[in-house]
Amino acid sequence: MNATVIILLIIGVLAIVISFFVTSDGESAEESEKQTTVVKDELSEADKKKLKKLTDNYVNEYSKKKIKETVSKNINTAINDEIKKSEKTISKKVEDNVNNIDSRASENTKKMEEYYNEVTADIEKNKSEIEDIYHKVSDKEKDIKTSLGLIDEYKAGLDKLKKETDRLEKVKNDIDGFDKSFEDMKSEINELMKKLDDKKAETLQILEKQPVIADTAAVANEAKEPVEAVDESAESVSEAVEEKEEAVSDETEETAVEEVEETADEVEESEETDDIDEESEEEVTEESEEAVDDDDNDDEDDSDDEEDDDDDDSDDEDDDDDDSDEEDEAPSLSEMLDREGIDISEGDEEGNITAMYNAGFSIIEISKVIGVGVEEVKSVIDKRS
């Protein structure tokens, strides 16, 4: 309720009270005049004044009291009326405000719920993205670990290849040295053959001039000496070559790494060349022996037969050594696959890769046997593991 309304109400109440007192004062004046006319003749002038004064005082007090009561009553009535009106207005406004607050609260609640749902959806989305990133990181970690394993395998293979290359280089140098010594011995044998031919020609000339048995035996013995020297040099060469072959075969048996198969083939080719040189050496020796056998007597023929038997025995021993070397060789790839029960001709590429990996084959070996890339082999192993 505004202050202006309250002031107007108070002014109205005062106007009503004043109008009431004005009417009551007029009536009291008329009555007093009547009383005074009645009592004029009975009371003295002083008594009349005194009585009028008392009457005025009483009327004034009574009027003041009535005015106070009336004003207070009217004011209370007006205030109560305004309070009732204001209570209705206030209650209505309060209800309106409450309704507005409720509507706004419901709207805000809806907005908060929508915002909460959006935030929750964003959180779930971020959570799923984080999980995807985590899985990708895990996969990358596996790939990196696998790549590190492959790098270690490559490094180990390169170390083995380097060692094998150094060993083969050393073997090659040794073989070159033996080839050089063999060439030197071959030249010596050729010189001895020339001396033998010269000695044979001299012997034939002497036999033509002096056919004496004693001289013939002496000349034959002299001709036999260079032949024995040739045999000894040939035997030393053959023994050196055989020792080198055994050393090379022992070393090649110890290395079963597939990365050095080509270098092993080169070693085998070098061994074949040594065998060819050995055969040529034996042929030269046999030719020299045959040349001497034509001029020797029967006793010398018997000794040559014994030497031939010894050569046969040595050949048999060489064959036995070759057989033992073949027995000591590592099993072939097909034997290893048969032993593990793996058949790469069936067409199940992933199954073959998994079976070979479980059997202990390396990724590089599987890649070479199956004929696929290392990355493909790695992916199949990761998928099956």
Secondary structure, 3 states (H helix, E strand, C coil): CCHHHHHHHHHHHHHHHHHHHHHHHHHHHHHHHHHHHHHCCCCCHHHHHHHHHHHHHHHHHHHHHHHHHHHHHHHHHHHHHHHHHHHHHHHHHHHHHHHHHHHHHHHHHHHHHHHHHHHHHHHHHHHHHHHHHHHHHHHHHHHHHHHHHHHHHHHHHHHHHHHHHHHHHHHHHHHHHHHHHHHHHHHHHHHHHHHHHHHHHHHHHHHHHCCCHHHHHHHHHHHHHHHHHHHHHHHHHHHHHHHHHHHHHHHHHHCCCHHHHHHHHHHHHHHHHHHHHHHHHHHHHHHHHHHHHCCCCHHHHHHHHHHHHHHHHHHHHHHHHHHHHHHHCCCCHHHHHHHHCCCCCCCCHHHHHHHHHHCCCCHHHHHHHHCCCHHHHHHHHHHHC
